[in-house]
Amino acid sequence: MPVSPAEMPASRRVVVVDLDNTLIKADTLHEQVARIVFQKPRLLPHLIGALFKGKAAFKDFCAEAIVLDPANLDTCDEVLSYLATERERGSYLVLCTAADHRVARLVADHLGIFDEVIATEAGLNLKGEAKAAMLARRFPQGFVYAGDHASDLVVWAKADGIVLVGVSASVARRANALGKPIIAEFRSRAQRPRPLQVWPRALRVHHWSKNLLMFVPLILAHAWGDLGMVIHAGMGFVLLLLISSSSYLINDIADIDADRRHLTKRYRPVASGQLPLMQAVLFPVLVIPCTLVAALVLDPAFALALVSYLVLTLAYSFGLKRIPLLDTFIIAVLFTLRLVMGVALLGGPMPIWLLTFSMFFFFSLATAKRHVEIVQARGAKDSMLRGRGYEADDWPLTLTFGIGSGLASLIILVLYMVDEAFRAAGYGQPEYLWAVNLLVAIWIGRIWLLTHRGRMHDDPVSFALRDWPSRFLAICVAVFFLAAL
């Protein structure tokens, strides 16, 4: 319970700490808005309406709509350690934040270290001047304040001591110019990951290789010698990269709670707070419209396929991924749409055999990834795969569908060679293509062997890029393909 200034011993130091981006590595308001957008989109009109009623009313609406789990908010270990030391010294600890009072109290109750909570309520947005005036009245004997933002400069001006948490170099200089003692500085800009380290991981640059499927129709049409066609396909490839990276960010924002509970996904830039949530939101908001306009100018058919890819990806992120088997089917469709884009840029007829092969082949690979998760969950206490809809006892189902689909893709490949490849004018020695079929069969068998043993710790496509037997088989496929020409 808070005590009055008259009851507080003069020798007891008051340490006040901000919440957003100081005590925790996130902005709670941004977290709530993102959850409203992804979890309760029906509230969006009310959210926009609340924005026009003032910041305090807007925060009140968000706090009413979304109850954050304080255990799922990543705290700054350095700040917590500092507060623990101050508590041992007998300091009076105060959580003072512009966040809504319900959010602040949830965090304070979870941590259990604060003597008092001061936050936005009753129409007063407790930020900047309002926070400084409130603290000066509440603690006339003086206080130490820990903050992170330029808006905290007015608070530091009234404080007896300054604690800097992750501030920029310019804010640090202005804080030093106040002439108040800098008691501590945590998470300096130099210690935080640089944008060039964070953004490639957030955009999943390592997954861009999947989009090379766009060039498969170009290769099968033997059109690699047409520079204009190659440039045309390359431009489409860049646009696809922008859309796919945007969709990855949207998926990370939608899955932020589940990712923070995941053993490895909690280290992703959005979940860990290395990439500010609003930056993650702004990238797709700005990039997607510009990319779609550019795609329409490049080729209308390609633009239609790209829009279909985006819509299906968003539908997957917003809920379809929780429907067993439909989730893996959608992944197969997304891979096939990459081929459709490549064909659209070529301007030729759709190769039905290739699209059919792609559906069965990638359905098998997508099911393999899910089968690994099911096998790993068999010994866990919770028989349900969180956020996926599968149960641990579903492993015979995914095993059957996955292997069966892989074998079906091989049959389609054989039928293509018999009915089309051996009659195509582009192949001088088509008999070498039989080796391609054999090598693909070997690779599918290897994938499912490792999958059923629970040794496939990534999706099969990403695994193949790092697995030397897979790379060797890919080289052999390329050699026999060239020999067939």
C-alpha positions as CSV (number, residue, x, y, z in Angstrom):
1,M,0.0,0.0,0.0
2,P,1.3,3.5,-0.8
3,V,2.2,5.7,2.1
4,S,1.9,9.5,2.4
5,P,5.0,11.7,2.1
6,A,4.6,12.6,5.8
7,E,4.7,8.9,6.7
8,M,7.7,8.1,4.6
9,P,11.1,8.3,6.3
10,A,13.2,11.1,4.9
11,S,16.2,8.7,4.5
12,R,14.2,6.3,2.3
13,R,15.0,6.8,-1.4
14,V,12.1,6.8,-3.9
15,V,12.9,5.0,-7.1
16,V,10.4,5.5,-9.9
17,V,10.5,3.3,-13.1
18,D,8.5,3.6,-16.3
19,L,6.8,0.6,-17.8
20,D,6.9,0.6,-21.6
21,N,10.3,0.0,-23.2
22,T,11.9,0.4,-19.8
23,L,10.7,-2.3,-17.3
24,I,9.5,-4.4,-20.2
25,K,10.8,-4.6,-23.7
26,A,7.6,-3.6,-25.4
27,D,4.9,-0.9,-25.6
28,T,1.8,-2.3,-24.0
29,L,-0.5,0.0,-26.0
30,H,1.0,-1.3,-29.2
31,E,0.6,-4.8,-28.0
32,Q,-3.1,-4.3,-27.3
33,V,-3.8,-2.6,-30.6
34,A,-2.1,-5.4,-32.5
35,R,-4.2,-8.0,-30.6
36,I,-7.4,-6.1,-31.4
37,V,-6.5,-6.1,-35.1
38,F,-5.7,-9.8,-35.2
39,Q,-7.8,-11.3,-32.5
40,K,-10.9,-9.0,-32.4
41,P,-11.1,-7.3,-35.8
42,R,-14.8,-6.6,-35.2
43,L,-13.7,-3.9,-32.7
44,L,-11.8,-1.9,-35.2
45,P,-14.5,0.7,-35.8
46,H,-14.8,1.2,-32.1
47,L,-11.0,1.4,-31.8
48,I,-10.9,4.2,-34.4
49,G,-13.8,6.0,-32.6
50,A,-12.0,5.8,-29.3
51,L,-8.9,7.4,-30.9
52,F,-10.8,10.7,-31.4
53,K,-11.8,10.8,-27.7
54,G,-8.3,11.4,-26.5
55,K,-5.3,9.3,-25.5
56,A,-6.6,8.4,-22.1
57,A,-9.9,7.2,-23.5
58,F,-8.1,5.3,-26.2
59,K,-6.0,3.5,-23.7
60,D,-9.0,2.8,-21.6
61,F,-10.8,1.2,-24.5
62,C,-7.7,-1.0,-25.4
63,A,-7.3,-2.1,-21.8
64,E,-11.0,-3.1,-21.7
65,A,-10.8,-5.0,-25.0
66,I,-7.5,-6.8,-24.4
67,V,-6.2,-8.2,-21.1
68,L,-2.5,-8.7,-21.5
69,D,-0.8,-11.6,-19.8
70,P,2.0,-10.0,-17.8
71,A,3.9,-13.4,-17.7
72,N,4.1,-13.1,-21.5
73,L,5.8,-9.7,-21.5
74,D,9.5,-9.8,-21.7
75,T,11.1,-7.8,-18.9
76,C,14.5,-6.0,-18.9
77,D,16.7,-8.2,-16.7
78,E,19.1,-5.3,-16.0
79,V,16.3,-3.0,-14.8
80,L,14.8,-5.8,-12.6
81,S,18.2,-6.5,-11.1
82,Y,18.7,-2.8,-10.4
83,L,15.2,-2.6,-8.7
84,A,16.0,-5.7,-6.6
85,T,19.2,-4.1,-5.4
86,E,17.3,-0.9,-4.5
87,R,14.6,-2.9,-2.7
88,E,17.3,-4.6,-0.6
89,R,18.6,-1.2,0.3
90,G,15.1,-0.2,1.5
91,S,14.1,2.1,-1.3
92,Y,10.5,2.8,-2.0
93,L,9.7,1.4,-5.5
94,V,7.1,3.0,-7.7
95,L,5.8,2.0,-11.1
96,C,4.8,5.1,-12.9
97,T,3.6,4.8,-16.5
98,A,1.4,6.4,-19.1
99,A,-0.1,3.0,-19.7
100,D,-3.6,2.3,-18.5
101,H,-3.9,1.7,-14.7
102,R,-5.2,-1.8,-15.2
103,V,-2.2,-2.8,-17.3
104,A,0.2,-1.3,-14.8
105,R,-1.4,-3.1,-11.9
106,L,-1.4,-6.4,-13.7
107,V,2.4,-6.1,-14.3
108,A,3.0,-4.8,-10.7
109,D,1.0,-7.7,-9.2
110,H,2.9,-10.2,-11.3
111,L,6.3,-8.9,-10.3
112,G,5.4,-8.2,-6.7
113,I,8.2,-5.7,-6.0
114,F,6.5,-2.3,-6.2
115,D,5.2,-0.3,-3.2
116,E,3.0,1.9,-5.4
117,V,1.5,2.1,-8.9
118,I,0.8,5.4,-10.6
119,A,-0.7,5.2,-14.1
120,T,-3.1,6.7,-16.6
121,E,-6.7,6.9,-15.4
122,A,-9.7,9.2,-14.9
123,G,-9.1,10.9,-18.2
124,L,-5.5,11.9,-17.4
125,N,-2.8,10.7,-19.8
126,L,0.2,10.4,-17.5
127,K,3.0,11.2,-19.9
128,G,5.6,14.0,-20.1
129,E,4.6,17.1,-18.2
130,A,1.6,15.4,-16.6
131,K,3.9,12.7,-15.2
132,A,6.5,15.2,-14.1
133,A,3.9,17.3,-12.2
134,M,2.3,14.2,-10.6
135,L,5.6,12.8,-9.3
136,A,6.8,16.3,-8.0
137,R,3.5,16.6,-6.0
138,R,3.6,13.0,-4.8
139,F,7.3,12.9,-3.8
140,P,8.3,16.5,-2.8
141,Q,11.3,15.0,-0.9
142,G,12.7,13.9,-4.3
143,F,13.0,10.8,-6.4
144,V,15.1,8.8,-8.9
145,Y,13.4,8.2,-12.3
146,A,14.2,5.4,-14.8
147,G,12.9,6.1,-18.4
148,D,13.7,5.5,-22.0
149,H,12.2,8.3,-24.2
150,A,12.6,12.0,-25.0
151,S,9.3,12.6,-23.3
152,D,10.9,11.6,-20.0
153,L,13.3,14.6,-20.1
154,V,10.8,16.8,-18.3
155,V,10.5,14.1,-15.6
156,W,14.3,13.8,-15.3
157,A,14.4,17.6,-14.9
158,K,12.4,17.3,-11.7
159,A,14.2,14.2,-10.5
160,D,17.2,13.9,-8.2
161,G,18.7,11.1,-10.1
162,I,18.5,9.7,-13.7
163,V,18.4,6.1,-14.9
164,L,18.7,5.7,-18.7
165,V,17.2,2.6,-20.3
166,G,17.9,2.0,-24.0
167,V,17.9,5.7,-24.9
168,S,19.2,7.1,-28.1
169,A,22.5,9.0,-28.2
170,S,20.7,12.4,-28.6
171,V,18.4,11.7,-25.6
172,A,21.4,10.6,-23.5
173,R,23.2,13.9,-24.4
174,R,20.1,16.0,-23.4
175,A,19.7,14.1,-20.2
176,N,23.3,14.7,-19.3
177,A,22.9,18.4,-20.0
178,L,20.3,18.6,-17.2
179,G,23.0,18.5,-14.7
180,K,21.5,15.7,-12.6
181,P,23.5,12.6,-11.6
182,I,23.3,9.7,-14.0
183,I,22.9,6.8,-11.6
184,A,22.8,4.0,-14.1
185,E,22.4,3.3,-17.8
186,F,21.1,0.1,-19.3
187,R,20.7,-1.4,-22.8
188,S,22.6,1.4,-24.5
189,R,22.1,1.8,-28.2
190,A,25.5,0.2,-28.8
191,Q,24.4,-2.9,-26.9
192,R,21.1,-3.4,-28.7
193,P,21.1,-5.4,-32.0
194,R,21.7,-3.3,-35.0
195,P,18.9,-3.0,-37.6
196,L,21.1,-4.8,-40.2
197,Q,21.1,-7.7,-37.7
198,V,17.4,-7.6,-36.8
199,W,15.7,-6.9,-40.1
200,P,17.1,-9.8,-42.2
201,R,15.8,-12.2,-39.5
202,A,12.5,-10.5,-39.3
203,L,12.0,-10.6,-43.1
204,R,13.1,-14.2,-43.1
205,V,15.8,-13.7,-45.7
206,H,16.8,-17.3,-45.2
207,H,13.4,-18.3,-46.6
208,W,13.7,-16.3,-49.8
209,S,15.2,-19.4,-51.5
210,K,11.7,-20.9,-51.6
211,N,10.7,-18.1,-54.0
212,L,13.2,-19.4,-56.5
213,L,10.4,-21.7,-57.6
214,M,9.2,-18.8,-59.7
215,F,12.1,-19.5,-62.1
216,V,11.3,-23.3,-62.6
217,P,8.8,-22.6,-65.5
218,L,11.5,-20.5,-67.1
219,I,14.0,-23.3,-66.9
220,L,11.6,-26.0,-68.0
221,A,10.6,-23.8,-71.0
222,H,14.3,-23.6,-71.9
223,A,13.9,-19.8,-72.0
224,W,17.0,-18.9,-69.9
225,G,18.7,-17.5,-73.0
226,D,16.0,-14.8,-73.4
227,L,17.5,-11.9,-71.4
228,G,14.2,-9.9,-71.6
229,M,12.3,-12.9,-70.2
230,V,14.9,-13.4,-67.4
231,I,14.7,-9.7,-66.4
232,H,10.9,-9.9,-66.5
233,A,10.9,-12.9,-64.1
234,G,13.5,-11.3,-61.9
235,M,11.3,-8.2,-61.4
236,G,8.5,-10.5,-60.4
237,F,10.8,-12.3,-58.1
238,V,11.6,-9.1,-56.2
239,L,7.9,-8.3,-55.8
240,L,7.2,-11.7,-54.5
241,L,10.0,-11.3,-51.9
242,L,8.5,-8.1,-50.6
243,I,5.0,-9.7,-50.3
244,S,6.3,-12.9,-48.7
245,S,8.5,-11.0,-46.2
246,S,5.5,-8.8,-45.4
247,S,3.3,-11.8,-44.8
248,Y,6.0,-13.3,-42.5
249,L,5.9,-10.1,-40.4
250,I,2.1,-10.2,-40.2
251,N,2.3,-13.8,-39.1
252,D,4.8,-13.0,-36.4
253,I,2.6,-10.2,-35.1
254,A,-0.5,-12.5,-35.1
255,D,1.5,-15.2,-33.3
256,I,3.3,-13.0,-30.9
257,D,1.8,-14.6,-27.7
258,A,2.4,-18.2,-28.9
259,D,5.9,-17.4,-30.1
260,R,6.8,-16.0,-26.7
261,R,5.9,-19.3,-25.1
262,H,7.7,-21.3,-27.8
263,L,11.1,-22.8,-27.0
264,T,12.9,-21.3,-30.0
265,K,10.4,-18.9,-31.6
266,R,10.6,-16.6,-28.6
267,Y,13.9,-15.3,-30.0
268,R,12.3,-14.0,-33.2
269,P,12.8,-10.3,-33.5
270,V,9.1,-9.4,-33.0
271,A,8.5,-11.8,-30.1
272,S,11.7,-10.9,-28.3
273,G,11.2,-7.1,-28.7
274,Q,14.3,-6.6,-30.8
275,L,12.1,-5.2,-33.5
276,P,9.6,-2.7,-32.2
277,L,6.1,-3.8,-32.8
278,M,5.1,-0.6,-34.6
279,Q,8.0,-0.9,-37.0
280,A,6.9,-4.5,-37.8
281,V,3.4,-3.3,-38.4
282,L,4.4,-0.3,-40.6
283,F,6.5,-2.4,-43.0
284,P,3.6,-4.5,-44.5
285,V,1.2,-1.5,-44.3
286,L,3.5,0.6,-46.5
287,V,5.1,-2.1,-48.7
288,I,2.1,-4.3,-49.6
289,P,0.0,-1.6,-51.5
290,C,3.1,-0.3,-53.4
291,T,4.1,-3.9,-54.3
292,L,0.7,-4.8,-55.6
293,V,0.5,-1.6,-57.8
294,A,3.9,-2.5,-59.2
295,A,2.8,-6.1,-59.9
296,L,-0.3,-4.8,-61.8
297,V,2.0,-2.7,-64.0
298,L,4.3,-5.6,-64.6
299,D,1.7,-8.1,-65.6
300,P,-2.0,-8.4,-64.6
301,A,-2.0,-12.2,-64.5
302,F,1.0,-12.1,-62.3
303,A,-0.6,-9.5,-60.1
304,L,-3.7,-11.7,-59.7
305,A,-1.6,-14.7,-58.6
306,L,0.3,-12.4,-56.2
307,V,-2.9,-11.1,-54.6
308,S,-4.2,-14.7,-54.3
309,Y,-0.9,-15.6,-52.6
310,L,-1.3,-12.7,-50.2
311,V,-4.9,-13.4,-49.4
312,L,-4.3,-17.1,-48.8
313,T,-1.3,-16.3,-46.6
314,L,-3.3,-13.9,-44.4
315,A,-6.2,-16.3,-44.2
316,Y,-3.7,-18.9,-43.0
317,S,-2.2,-16.6,-40.4
318,F,-5.7,-15.5,-39.2
319,G,-7.0,-19.0,-38.5
320,L,-6.8,-21.6,-41.2
321,K,-3.5,-22.8,-39.9
322,R,-5.5,-24.2,-36.9
323,I,-7.5,-26.6,-39.1
324,P,-5.7,-30.0,-39.3
325,L,-4.6,-31.0,-42.9
326,L,-6.2,-27.9,-44.4
327,D,-3.1,-26.1,-43.0
328,T,-0.7,-28.3,-45.0
329,F,-2.9,-28.2,-48.1
330,I,-2.7,-24.3,-48.0
331,I,1.1,-24.5,-47.7
332,A,1.1,-26.7,-50.9
333,V,-1.1,-24.2,-52.7
334,L,1.2,-21.3,-51.7
335,F,4.2,-23.2,-53.2
336,T,2.2,-23.9,-56.3
337,L,1.2,-20.3,-56.7
338,R,4.9,-19.4,-56.9
339,L,5.0,-21.6,-60.0
340,V,1.8,-20.1,-61.3
341,M,3.5,-16.6,-61.0
342,G,6.4,-17.8,-63.1
343,V,4.2,-19.2,-65.8
344,A,2.2,-16.0,-65.8
345,L,5.3,-13.9,-66.4
346,L,6.3,-16.3,-69.3
347,G,2.9,-15.7,-70.9
348,G,2.5,-19.4,-71.9
349,P,-0.2,-22.0,-71.1
350,M,-0.3,-23.5,-67.6
351,P,1.5,-26.8,-67.4
352,I,-1.1,-28.9,-65.6
353,W,1.4,-31.7,-64.9
354,L,3.8,-29.3,-63.1
355,L,1.0,-27.7,-60.9
356,T,-0.4,-31.2,-60.0
357,F,3.0,-32.5,-59.2
358,S,3.7,-29.4,-57.1
359,M,0.5,-29.8,-55.1
360,F,1.2,-33.4,-54.1
361,F,4.9,-32.9,-53.6
362,F,4.6,-29.8,-51.3
363,F,1.6,-31.3,-49.5
364,S,3.9,-34.2,-48.6
365,L,6.7,-31.8,-47.4
366,A,4.3,-29.6,-45.4
367,T,2.8,-32.7,-43.7
368,A,6.3,-33.9,-42.9
369,K,6.9,-30.7,-40.9
370,R,3.6,-31.2,-39.0
371,H,4.4,-34.9,-38.4
372,V,7.6,-34.0,-36.7
373,E,5.8,-31.7,-34.3
374,I,3.2,-34.5,-33.6
375,V,6.0,-37.1,-32.9
376,Q,7.7,-34.7,-30.5
377,A,4.4,-34.0,-28.7
378,R,3.7,-37.6,-28.1
379,G,5.6,-37.6,-24.8
380,A,4.5,-34.2,-23.7
381,K,1.8,-33.7,-21.0
382,D,-0.3,-31.6,-23.3
383,S,-1.5,-33.9,-26.1
384,M,-2.7,-30.9,-28.2
385,L,-0.3,-29.0,-30.5
386,R,-0.9,-25.4,-29.4
387,G,-2.4,-23.3,-32.1
388,R,-2.5,-26.1,-34.6
389,G,-5.5,-28.3,-33.9
390,Y,-3.6,-31.6,-34.0
391,E,-3.4,-34.2,-31.3
392,A,-0.4,-36.4,-30.4
393,D,-2.3,-39.5,-31.6
394,D,-2.7,-38.1,-35.1
395,W,0.7,-39.3,-36.2
396,P,-0.6,-42.3,-38.2
397,L,-2.8,-39.9,-40.1
398,T,-0.1,-37.5,-41.0
399,L,2.3,-40.3,-41.8
400,T,-0.2,-41.9,-44.2
401,F,-1.2,-38.7,-46.0
402,G,2.4,-37.4,-46.2
403,I,4.0,-40.5,-47.7
404,G,1.0,-41.2,-49.9
405,S,1.1,-37.7,-51.3
406,G,4.9,-38.0,-51.9
407,L,4.4,-41.2,-53.8
408,A,1.6,-39.6,-55.9
409,S,3.9,-36.8,-56.9
410,L,6.4,-39.4,-58.2
411,I,3.7,-41.1,-60.3
412,I,2.8,-37.8,-61.8
413,L,6.5,-37.1,-62.6
414,V,6.7,-40.5,-64.4
415,L,3.5,-39.9,-66.4
416,Y,4.9,-36.5,-67.5
417,M,8.1,-38.1,-68.7
418,V,6.2,-40.9,-70.6
419,D,3.5,-38.7,-72.1
420,E,5.4,-35.3,-72.7
421,A,9.1,-35.2,-72.0
422,F,10.1,-38.0,-74.4
423,R,8.1,-36.3,-77.2
424,A,9.3,-32.7,-76.4
425,A,11.6,-31.2,-79.0
426,G,13.7,-29.5,-76.3
427,Y,15.3,-32.8,-75.1
428,G,18.0,-34.5,-77.1
429,Q,18.5,-37.4,-74.8
430,P,15.3,-37.6,-72.6
431,E,16.3,-41.0,-71.2
432,Y,18.5,-39.2,-68.7
433,L,15.3,-37.7,-67.1
434,W,14.6,-41.2,-65.6
435,A,17.5,-40.5,-63.2
436,V,15.8,-37.3,-62.1
437,N,12.7,-39.3,-61.0
438,L,14.9,-41.8,-59.1
439,L,16.8,-39.0,-57.3
440,V,13.5,-37.3,-56.3
441,A,12.2,-40.6,-54.9
442,I,15.4,-41.0,-52.9
443,W,15.1,-37.5,-51.4
444,I,11.5,-38.0,-50.5
445,G,12.3,-41.2,-48.8
446,R,15.2,-39.6,-46.8
447,I,12.9,-36.7,-45.7
448,W,10.3,-39.0,-44.4
449,L,12.8,-41.3,-42.7
450,L,14.3,-38.4,-40.8
451,T,10.8,-37.0,-40.2
452,H,9.4,-40.1,-38.6
453,R,12.5,-40.3,-36.4
454,G,11.9,-36.8,-35.2
455,R,15.1,-35.4,-36.6
456,M,13.6,-32.9,-38.9
457,H,13.9,-29.7,-36.9
458,D,12.9,-27.3,-39.7
459,D,10.7,-27.3,-42.7
460,P,12.1,-29.7,-45.3
461,V,12.9,-27.0,-47.9
462,S,15.0,-25.1,-45.4
463,F,16.5,-28.4,-44.2
464,A,17.5,-29.3,-47.7
465,L,19.6,-26.1,-48.1
466,R,21.8,-27.1,-45.2
467,D,21.8,-30.9,-45.6
468,W,24.8,-32.0,-47.7
469,P,23.1,-35.2,-49.0
470,S,20.2,-33.1,-50.2
471,R,22.5,-30.7,-51.9
472,F,24.4,-33.5,-53.5
473,L,21.1,-35.0,-54.9
474,A,20.1,-31.5,-56.2
475,I,23.4,-31.3,-58.0
476,C,22.9,-34.7,-59.5
477,V,19.4,-33.7,-60.7
478,A,20.8,-30.6,-62.4
479,V,23.5,-32.7,-64.1
480,F,21.1,-35.2,-65.5
481,F,18.7,-32.5,-66.6
482,L,21.5,-30.8,-68.6
483,A,22.5,-34.2,-70.0
484,A,18.9,-34.7,-71.2
485,L,19.1,-31.4,-73.1
